Amino acid sequence: MKKILKILVWILTVGAIVTGWVFTHKGHVEHPLNGIVVNLHRDVEDGFINYDAVIKTVAKICDTTKNREVTMIPVDSVRSYLNSIPWAVASEANISLDETLIVELVECQPVMRIYNNHGKSVYLDAEGRVFPICGRYTPHVLIGSGYLDFPVTETASSIYDEKYKDTCLPQMFGVMMEVLKNSYTRCCVKQVYLAKNRWYELSMNNVDPEVVLGDGENVGEKLTNLGCFFEQMQGNPDLKEYKKINFNFDNQVVCTKNNKK
């Protein structure tokens, strides 16, 4: 008899839990969407992604005048739209228990802008992700240019994609990342230029001579030598006498003087 009572109690308990869940779930799904919240994560106040435009587009996709219940909200369509934003590196959309659509967007953080030989450009972040330019926002980043032939599209991509395999973009990215990793050049170099002879040249702040880095080999070592050289030459008037300073050679810095008399 006790065993039957235990089984009966267990059945009633499970039934109560299931009934409660059904009513709670039914009450949740039959409610209309209460609102839309977009959380845009970025380190700057303004950026590539237009917050107001995202809100308006998501609201249009949800169309609560037609989709009056939570289950009718096309969350997958919202996610597809978020994934189409070229400057978003991560995104998600879910409906919370209080019937609110929560949108999470993480904006890219570019560290460089590289121009091809047709004057078109892209942004790249430290992970090698490639982003199109944006007319509403221009961040202050390291510039790369020169004899670079690579395609520019309006969608996000990566330097490791097949379309960049046989271009100079991956190597230019590597050289510029070395510039950004070096504590001296990160502050002093404003542009990296790929010359016709495939050597890299640097445009530096407050330095008149042409600075030649050379080929794309051993860039980290060359930049270390560059930093040591300019720190030693700081305040030295002889620096103004140089037309070109070349760091391409092992264990030596080749300086070419001006021809002016």
Buried (B, 14 or more C-beta within 10 A) or exposed (E): EEEEEEEEEEEEEEEEEEEEEEEEEEEBEEBEBBEBEBEBEBEEEEBBBBEEEBBEBBBEBBBBEEBEBBEBBEBEBBBEBBEEBBBBBEBEBEBEEEBBBBBBBBBBBBBBBBBBEEEBBBBBBEEBBBBBBBEEBEBEBBBBBBEBEBBBEEEBBEBEEEBBEEBBBBBBBBBBBBBBEBEBBBEBBBBBBBEEEEBBBBBBEEBEBBBBBBBBEBBEEBBBBBBEBBEEBEEEEEBEBBEBBBBBEEEEBEBBEEEEE
